[in-house]
Amino acid sequence: MREYSVPPLVNVPAESNITDLVLRQAAKASNPALFSRLDSAGQWQDVRAKDFLTDVSALAKGLIASGVGAGDRVGIMSRTRYEWALVDFAIWFAGGISVPIYETSSPSQVAWNLGDSGAVAAFGEAAHHEDIIRQAVSSEGLTALTHVWQLEGRGLDELRAAGTGVSDEDLEARRSQAQLSDIATIIYTSGTTGRPKGCELTHGNFVELSENALATSLSTIVNENAKTIMFLPLAHVFARFISVLAVAAGVTVAHTPDIKHLLPDLQSYQPTFILAVPRVFEKVYNSALTKAEDGGKGAIFHRAADTAIKYSRARQEGSVGLGLKLQHALFDKLVYSKLRAAMGGHVAHAVSGGGPLGERLGHFFQGIGLQILEGYGLTETTAPVSVNTPDLIKIGTVGVPIPGNTVKIADDGEILVKGVCVMRGYYKREDLAAETFVDGWFRTGDIGQLDDQGFLTITGRKKEIIVTAGGKNVVPALLEDQIRADALVSQVLVVGDNRPFIGALVTLDEEALPGWLQRHGLPATTTLQEATENPVVRAAVQELINHANGSVSQAEAIKSFRIVPSDFTEASGHLTPSMKVKRAQVMKDFDSVIGEMYAAPRPTHA
């Protein structure tokens, strides 16, 4: 299959925009709870649609009174929290364009986003965010930016007060001005190389994609009776799209800004579905495995995991034997129910995006009673191009195109996309149009395959394909995903471009390491530096590599590796905010390690 198209199921009027979704919910007799917030006593309090509309309108009036005009850009720099969504919609109600900024951004990154977009105002979560914004304004001479408001303190109250003189008629005129074809937000790609580019995502991208997604069986999960908790950064397109989709569906959304608080928040809030990037699901699995092994129940967990995977695969194939059913029922009482309880007890579905999940993890979670619906997309496609749905799912794929979208596989394997999800273009970068689009198709830069039912499988990133000195093409993700799935390993980077063989850099998971060391007869106090040089640790990593090598040809197999004594993190500059490895940056910073690996005598193991 070279091309697969799904026609739109919903046609949205051209004069619509995102703000209509809030009006639609507020007009319902049920007045659904769109959000839920933790109060000072630690209790979740609902924010109903009408109350949300009232507050959004007050803030929008304040923006108008402060000089924010139709089409003006306004930055948002904050962790994930209720106020992020509040000001996002307020900007849209005022006719503005929001520009999200990761709260971990440096002053130079902030200056680029605000300066390149020509922002006239910005929101910062707290005092230090405001300081960074003002520092960026001062250092880069961003004279267009005249207002900075804090989400904490009295910033929002001052904005509400400023708008008391703006009439409802003036607000309505501004709110209804934008149409589907107009820009709603400029999201700067976190990027693994070069300066971030501003993706122009329109009101139509969000509204048409949301309405068509809800016309599928996703509506059985995402609806007025559903609850979710947002912990991914709202500056990222994945969380941002779900935020709009939730308002379109009337879902109640809670926020937790610190992933360290995720577990207690899951248990107190009890969501019905969650969204996460694959690394979160890997961490959940590895943490459960580590806890079981630390408690002397590792063997039971391994048997339970294998049973869950076999059970899920058998169900997908259409036949589950009696013996497997009985085993599954036993482990459901012993293991699976406890895992579901740790996530609040009511989570039945999860949406995964931002990278490949892997078939094994997909089957594991499906087997324990948590159906993961893996999807695929980029910032340039407003997140999902395709997604698995409850009635149309094939684990190991990223589903079929969402209605209104078409996927095509080019002759070289690159995935091309058309449809309601595709951005208008890169902001002020018309020069990139020729390399971004070909005959009207958006070039994703990813490579993949379509089966005869339209299910898309991602096999790698085009620019990350390694070509060895012998001319062999190697897709690093096929090896990296398998090795990183183990609790001992945090990150993996496969290298070997123009080299005589394939090598790998490996980092260890500092959280899992002490327990792992104890279980293998080593002192838990062993430092990370010592662990990287320990023969027992090295042998364990070699075993993981050997296992991964079994899935590829000899020419593609990893022949040598080095364990580096520091992790790849966002803070170190080696991960994007969506937890993708910045391959070029890692190779630059660890050039000497890679050079030494290839200078050493050719390894004979592996």
C-alpha positions in Angstrom: 0.0 0.0 0.0 1.5 3.3 -1.1 -1.3 5.7 -0.1 -4.3 5.7 2.2 -6.9 8.4 2.6 -9.8 8.8 5.1 -12.4 11.4 4.1 -13.5 13.9 6.7 -16.6 12.8 8.7 -17.3 16.4 9.9 -17.3 19.6 7.8 -16.7 22.6 10.0 -18.0 26.1 8.9 -15.2 28.2 7.6 -16.1 31.1 9.9 -15.5 29.0 13.0 -12.6 29.2 15.4 -11.3 27.5 18.6 -13.3 29.8 20.9 -16.6 28.4 19.6 -15.8 25.1 21.4 -16.0 26.9 24.8 -19.2 28.6 23.9 -20.7 25.3 22.8 -19.9 23.7 26.2 -21.1 26.7 28.2 -24.5 26.6 26.3 -25.2 23.1 27.4 -27.8 22.5 30.1 -25.3 20.1 31.8 -22.7 22.9 32.1 -19.9 20.3 32.1 -16.7 20.6 34.2 -14.0 21.5 31.8 -11.2 21.6 34.3 -10.4 20.5 37.9 -8.0 22.4 40.2 -6.4 21.5 43.5 -7.5 23.9 46.3 -5.4 24.9 49.3 -6.8 21.9 51.2 -5.5 19.5 48.5 -9.0 18.8 47.2 -10.0 18.8 43.5 -12.5 21.5 42.6 -14.3 21.5 39.3 -14.3 24.6 37.0 -17.6 24.5 35.0 -17.9 25.6 31.4 -19.8 28.8 32.2 -17.4 29.8 34.9 -14.4 29.2 32.6 -16.1 31.3 29.9 -16.7 34.1 32.4 -13.0 34.2 33.5 -11.6 33.7 30.0 -13.8 36.7 28.8 -12.6 38.9 31.7 -8.9 38.2 30.9 -9.5 38.7 27.2 -11.0 42.1 27.9 -7.9 42.9 29.9 -5.7 41.9 27.0 -7.7 44.1 24.6 -7.5 47.0 27.1 -3.8 46.5 27.3 -3.3 47.0 23.6 -3.2 43.4 22.4 -4.7 43.6 18.9 -6.2 41.1 16.5 -3.4 38.9 15.2 -0.9 40.0 17.8 1.4 37.4 19.3 1.5 36.7 23.0 4.0 34.4 24.7 3.3 31.9 27.5 6.2 30.6 29.6 5.0 28.3 32.3 4.9 24.8 33.6 1.7 22.7 32.9 -1.1 24.2 35.1 -4.7 25.3 34.8 -3.7 28.9 34.2 -1.8 27.9 31.1 -5.0 26.8 29.4 -6.9 29.8 30.9 -4.6 32.4 29.3 -4.3 30.4 26.1 -8.0 30.6 25.5 -8.1 34.3 26.7 -5.5 35.1 24.0 -7.8 33.5 21.4 -10.9 35.3 22.7 -9.0 38.6 22.3 -8.2 37.6 18.7 -4.5 37.1 19.5 -2.0 34.3 18.6 -0.4 32.4 21.4 3.3 31.5 21.4 4.2 28.8 23.8 7.7 28.7 25.4 9.1 25.8 27.4 9.6 26.9 31.0 13.0 25.4 31.0 14.1 27.6 28.1 17.3 29.7 28.4 17.1 33.5 28.0 18.5 33.2 24.4 15.8 30.6 23.5 13.1 32.9 25.0 14.5 35.8 23.1 14.4 33.9 19.9 10.7 32.8 20.3 9.5 36.2 21.3 11.7 38.1 18.9 11.1 36.0 15.9 7.3 35.9 16.4 7.2 39.7 17.2 5.3 39.1 20.4 3.8 42.2 22.0 3.2 40.7 25.4 4.0 37.6 27.5 2.8 35.6 30.5 5.4 34.1 32.9 4.4 31.6 35.6 6.5 33.0 38.4 8.9 35.8 39.2 11.9 34.0 37.8 10.1 33.4 34.5 9.2 37.1 34.4 12.9 37.9 35.0 14.0 35.6 32.1 11.4 37.2 29.8 12.5 40.8 30.8 16.1 39.8 30.4 15.4 38.5 26.9 13.5 41.7 26.1 16.4 43.9 27.3 19.3 41.9 25.8 17.7 41.6 22.4 16.0 45.0 22.3 12.5 43.6 21.8 10.7 46.9 21.9 7.5 45.5 20.6 6.9 43.5 23.8 5.4 46.0 26.3 3.6 43.8 28.9 4.6 40.9 31.1 2.1 39.3 33.4 2.7 36.7 36.1 0.3 33.7 36.4 1.2 33.7 40.1 0.7 36.6 42.4 -1.7 39.4 41.3 -0.9 39.4 37.6 -4.1 37.9 36.4 -6.2 40.0 38.8 -4.6 43.1 37.5 -5.4 42.0 33.9 -9.1 41.3 34.9 -9.3 44.8 36.4 -7.8 46.4 33.4 -10.6 45.0 31.2 -13.6 46.2 33.1 -14.1 49.1 30.6 -14.3 46.8 27.5 -17.8 46.0 26.4 -19.2 42.5 25.7 -19.9 43.7 22.1 -16.3 44.7 21.6 -15.1 41.3 23.0 -17.5 39.4 20.8 -16.4 41.3 17.7 -12.8 40.4 18.5 -13.5 36.8 19.5 -15.5 36.0 16.3 -13.0 37.7 14.0 -10.7 34.7 13.4 -11.7 32.0 10.9 -10.5 28.5 10.3 -7.8 29.7 8.0 -6.3 32.1 10.5 -3.2 31.3 12.7 -4.1 30.3 16.2 -0.6 29.6 17.5 3.0 29.6 16.5 4.8 26.6 18.0 8.5 26.6 17.8 9.9 23.2 17.2 12.2 22.2 20.0 14.3 20.7 17.3 17.4 18.4 17.5 19.4 20.7 15.3 19.6 24.4 14.4 17.4 27.3 15.2 13.7 26.4 16.1 11.2 27.1 13.3 7.8 28.6 14.1 5.0 26.3 12.9 1.9 28.2 11.9 -1.0 26.2 13.2 -4.4 27.5 12.3 -7.8 27.4 14.1 -8.8 25.0 11.4 -6.0 22.6 12.3 -7.2 22.3 15.8 -11.0 22.5 15.3 -11.3 20.3 12.2 -8.8 17.7 13.6 -10.6 17.6 17.0 -14.1 17.3 15.4 -13.0 14.5 13.1 -11.2 12.7 15.8 -14.3 12.8 18.0 -16.3 11.4 15.1 -14.4 8.1 15.4 -14.6 5.6 18.3 -12.3 7.8 20.3 -15.5 9.5 21.4 -16.1 6.5 23.7 -13.0 7.5 25.6 -12.9 11.3 25.2 -16.3 12.6 26.2 -18.2 14.5 28.9 -18.0 11.6 31.4 -14.2 11.3 31.0 -11.4 12.7 33.1 -7.7 13.1 32.3 -4.7 14.6 34.0 -2.2 16.7 32.0 1.5 16.4 33.0 3.2 16.8 29.6 4.4 20.3 28.9 1.6 22.4 27.3 4.2 24.1 25.2 4.4 20.8 23.3 2.0 20.3 20.4 0.8 16.9 21.7 -0.5 18.2 25.1 -1.7 21.3 23.4 -3.9 19.4 20.9 -5.3 17.2 23.6 -6.1 20.4 25.6 -8.3 21.7 22.8 -9.7 18.3 22.0 -10.8 17.9 25.7 -12.7 21.2 25.5 -14.3 20.1 22.3 -15.5 16.9 24.0 -16.3 18.3 27.4 -13.7 16.2 29.2 -12.6 17.3 32.7 -8.9 18.1 32.7 -6.6 18.4 35.7 -3.0 19.5 35.6 0.1 18.5 37.6 3.2 20.6 36.9 5.7 18.2 38.5 5.9 14.6 37.4 7.3 13.7 40.8 3.8 14.3 42.1 2.1 12.3 39.3 1.5 9.1 41.3 -0.3 10.7 44.2 -2.2 13.0 41.8 -3.3 10.0 39.7 -4.5 8.2 42.9 -6.5 11.2 44.2 -7.9 12.5 40.9 -8.6 9.0 39.4 -8.6 9.9 35.6 -10.2 7.6 33.0 -7.5 8.1 30.4 -4.0 9.7 30.3 -1.6 10.8 27.6 2.1 10.4 27.7 5.3 9.9 25.6 6.7 6.4 25.3 9.5 7.1 27.8 6.8 7.5 30.6 5.4 4.1 29.8 8.9 2.6 29.8 9.5 4.2 33.2 6.2 2.8 34.6 7.1 -0.7 33.5 10.7 -0.5 34.7 9.7 1.0 38.0 7.2 -1.8 38.6 9.8 -4.4 37.6 12.5 -2.8 39.9 10.1 -2.7 42.8 9.1 -6.3 42.3 12.8 -7.4 42.1 13.8 -5.3 45.1 11.0 -7.1 47.0 12.1 -10.5 46.0 9.1 -10.9 43.6 10.9 -10.4 40.3 10.2 -13.9 39.0 6.5 -13.5 39.6 6.5 -10.1 37.8 8.3 -11.6 34.8 5.8 -14.4 34.5 3.0 -11.9 34.9 4.5 -9.7 32.2 5.0 -12.6 29.8 1.4 -13.7 30.4 0.0 -10.2 29.8 1.9 -10.0 26.5 0.8 -13.5 25.3 -2.8 -12.7 26.3 -2.8 -9.4 24.4 -1.3 -11.0 21.3 -3.8 -13.9 21.4 -6.7 -11.5 21.7 -5.4 -9.5 18.7 -5.2 -12.7 16.7 -8.8 -13.6 17.8 -8.3 -16.6 20.0 -7.3 -17.0 23.7 -6.9 -20.5 25.1 -8.4 -21.6 28.4 -5.0 -22.1 30.1 -3.9 -18.6 29.1 -7.2 -17.2 30.4 -6.8 -18.8 33.7 -3.2 -17.6 34.0 -4.3 -14.1 33.1 -7.0 -14.2 35.7 -4.6 -15.3 38.4 -2.0 -12.6 37.6 -4.8 -10.0 37.3 -5.4 -10.5 41.1 -1.8 -10.7 42.0 -0.2 -8.0 39.8 -2.3 -6.3 37.2 -4.9 -4.9 39.6 -2.1 -3.4 41.7 -0.6 -1.6 38.7 -4.0 -0.2 37.7 -4.6 0.9 41.3 -1.3 2.8 41.3 -2.6 4.8 38.4 -5.8 5.7 40.2 -7.8 2.6 39.5 -10.0 4.0 36.7 -7.5 4.4 33.9 -8.6 2.2 31.1 -7.0 3.9 28.1 -3.8 5.9 27.4 -2.8 7.9 24.3 0.9 7.6 23.4 2.7 9.9 21.0 6.0 11.7 20.5 8.0 8.6 19.6 7.7 4.9 19.0 6.3 2.8 21.9 7.3 -0.6 20.7 5.1 -3.7 20.3 6.1 -5.4 23.5 5.2 -2.5 25.8 1.9 -2.0 23.8 0.9 -5.6 24.4 2.1 -5.6 28.0 -0.2 -2.6 28.9 -3.1 -3.9 26.9 -2.7 -7.2 28.7 -2.9 -5.7 32.1 -6.1 -3.8 31.2 -4.7 -0.4 30.0 -5.2 0.0 26.3 -2.6 2.2 24.8 -3.7 4.0 21.6 -0.5 4.9 19.9 -0.5 7.7 17.4 1.8 9.6 15.1 2.4 13.2 14.3 4.7 16.2 14.4 4.5 19.8 15.5 3.9 20.6 11.8 0.8 18.3 11.8 -0.9 19.6 15.0 0.2 16.3 16.6 -1.9 13.4 15.3 -1.9 12.4 11.6 -3.0 8.9 12.6 -4.0 7.1 15.7 -5.2 3.7 16.9 -8.8 3.8 18.1 -10.7 1.3 20.4 -12.4 -0.3 17.4 -9.6 0.0 14.9 -6.3 -1.0 16.6 -3.2 -2.9 15.6 -0.5 -2.9 18.3 2.9 -2.1 16.9 1.4 0.4 14.4 0.4 4.1 14.9 -3.1 3.5 13.5 -4.9 4.7 10.4 -5.2 8.4 9.4 -7.7 10.5 11.3 -10.6 11.4 9.0 -9.7 14.3 6.8 -6.1 13.2 6.4 -4.1 11.2 3.8 -0.8 9.4 4.2 1.4 8.5 1.3 4.7 6.5 1.2 7.3 8.0 -1.2 9.6 5.9 -3.3 12.4 6.3 -0.8 10.1 5.3 2.1 9.4 8.8 3.4 6.0 9.5 4.9 4.1 12.3 3.2 0.9 13.8 4.6 -2.0 15.9 3.4 -5.1 17.0 5.2 -6.7 19.0 8.0 -3.8 18.4 10.3 -1.1 20.0 8.2 0.2 23.4 9.2 0.0 26.5 7.0 3.8 26.9 6.9 6.8 28.1 8.8 6.5 31.6 10.2 8.4 34.1 8.1 10.2 31.2 6.3 8.7 31.0 2.9 12.1 30.0 1.7 11.5 26.6 3.3 8.3 25.8 1.4 10.1 23.9 -1.4 11.9 21.5 0.9 8.9 21.2 3.3 6.2 20.5 0.7 6.3 18.5 -2.5 3.3 18.7 -4.9 1.2 19.7 -1.9 2.3 16.9 0.3 4.1 17.7 3.6 7.4 15.9 3.9 7.6 14.4 7.5 11.2 13.3 7.3 10.1 9.9 8.8 10.1 6.6 7.0 7.4 4.0 7.3 5.1 1.5 5.8 1.3 1.2 5.2 -0.4 -2.1 5.3 -3.5 -3.0 3.2 -5.8 -1.8 5.9 -4.2 1.6 6.1 -2.3 1.0 9.4 0.9 3.0 9.4 4.2 1.7 10.9 7.1 4.0 11.6 10.5 2.5 11.0 12.8 5.4 11.6 13.8 9.0 10.9 15.1 9.6 7.4 17.9 11.9 8.5 19.0 9.5 11.3 19.6 6.5 9.0 23.2 5.5 9.4 25.2 4.5 6.4 28.3 2.5 7.4 31.6 2.6 5.5 30.5 -0.6 3.9 27.4 1.0 2.5 24.9 -0.7 4.8 21.8 1.3 5.8 21.0 1.0 9.5 17.8 2.4 11.3 19.1 3.1 14.8 15.7 3.2 16.5 15.2 -0.5 15.9 18.2 -1.2 18.2 17.8 1.7 20.6 14.2 1.0 21.6 15.0 -2.6 22.5 18.0 -1.8 24.7 16.4 1.2 26.4 13.4 -0.9 27.4 15.5 -2.5 30.2 15.4 -0.9 33.7 19.1 -0.6 33.9 19.4 1.6 30.8 18.3 5.2 30.6 19.3 6.2 27.1 21.0 4.7 24.0 22.5 6.3 20.9 23.5 4.1 18.1 26.4 5.5 15.9 28.4 4.4 12.9 27.8 6.8 10.0 30.7 6.3 7.6 32.4 4.0 10.2 33.5 0.4 9.7 30.9 -1.0 12.2 28.0 0.0 14.3 28.6 1.2 17.9 26.5 2.6 20.7 26.7 5.0 23.6 24.7 3.9 26.7 23.7 5.7 29.8 22.5 4.1 33.1 19.3 4.8 35.0 20.4 6.4 38.2 17.1 5.7 40.0 17.1 2.0 39.1 20.9 1.5 39.6 21.2 1.0 43.4 18.5 -1.8 43.5 20.0 -3.4 40.4 23.5 -3.4 42.0 22.3 -5.0 45.2 20.4 -7.8 43.3 23.7 -8.5 41.5 25.8 -8.7 44.6 27.4 -5.3 44.2 27.3 -2.4 46.8 24.3 -0.1 46.4 26.7 2.8 47.1 28.6 2.2 43.9 28.9 5.5 42.1 27.7 6.0 38.6 31.3 6.4 37.4 32.3 3.2 39.1 29.3 1.4 37.6 30.2 2.4 34.1 33.5 0.6 34.5 32.2 -2.4 36.5 32.5 -5.7 34.6 29.2 -7.1 35.9 27.4 -4.0 34.7 29.2 -4.1 31.3 28.3 -7.7 30.9 24.6 -7.0 31.6 24.6 -4.2 29.0 26.4 -6.5 26.5 23.6 -9.1 27.1 21.0 -6.5 26.2 22.9 -5.5 23.1 23.2 -9.2 22.1 19.5 -9.6 22.4 18.8 -6.5 20.3 21.4 -7.7 17.7 19.3 -10.8 17.2 16.6 -8.7 15.5 19.0 -7.3 12.8 21.5 -8.6 10.3 25.2 -9.1 11.2 26.1 -5.9 9.3 23.6 -3.9 11.3 24.5 -5.3 14.7 26.2 -3.3 17.4 29.8 -4.4 17.6 31.1 -2.2 20.4 29.7 0.1 23.0 30.7 2.6 25.7 28.8 3.4 28.9 29.1 7.1 29.6 29.1 8.3 33.2 26.3 10.9 32.8 22.8 10.7 31.5 21.3 12.5 28.5 18.8 14.9 29.9 17.0 18.1 28.9 19.1 20.0 31.4 22.3 18.7 29.9 21.1 19.8 26.4 20.9 16.3 25.1 17.1 15.8 25.1 14.3 17.8 23.7 11.4 18.7 26.0 9.5 15.7 24.5 12.4 13.5 25.6 13.9 12.8 22.1 17.7 12.5 22.0 19.4 15.4 20.2 21.6 13.1 18.2 23.9 15.8 16.8 24.5 17.4 20.2 25.3 14.0 21.9 27.7 13.1 19.1 29.4 16.5 19.4 29.7 16.4 23.2 30.9 12.8 23.2 33.0 12.9 20.1 36.2 11.8 22.0 34.4 8.8 23.5 33.1 7.8 20.0 36.5 8.4 18.5 38.2 6.2 21.2 35.6 3.4 20.5 36.6 3.3 16.9 40.3 3.7 17.5 40.3 0.6 19.8 41.0 -2.8 18.4 38.0 -4.3 16.6 35.9 -6.1 19.2 35.3 -9.9 18.7 32.3 -10.4 21.1 28.7 -9.4 20.2 
